[in-house]
Amino acid sequence: MTEAEFVAGLDRLVAEARDANVSIEGAYNVRSPRPADPDYTVEVSEIADRHRLIE
């Protein structure tokens, strides 16, 4: 997987959750099943509405 594919997949996942009215804001710990691989914290937060900034 490339970085671009990762970002595209993340964009799709967030859009699907938003469209299904899932509350997604928060921090999520992503644990690797393999002890040698790192664990991550992923944070999801709303950013300023880019359409309102244009007006």
C-alpha positions, 0 to 999 in steps of 0.5 A, a space after each residue: 500500500 502506498 501513502 496515497 492509497 492509505 489517505 484515500 482509504 482513510 478519506 473513504 472510511 471517514 466519509 462512510 462513517 459521516 454519511 451513516 451518522 457515526 460519531 467519529 471524533 476522538 482518539 483511537 489506539 490502533 494496536 498491532 497484532 505483532 509485538 515487533 510492530 509499533 502501535 499508533 494513536 489516531 486522532 479524528 477531529 473536525 476542522 474549519 469548514 472550507 466552504 464557509 471560509 470562502 464566503 
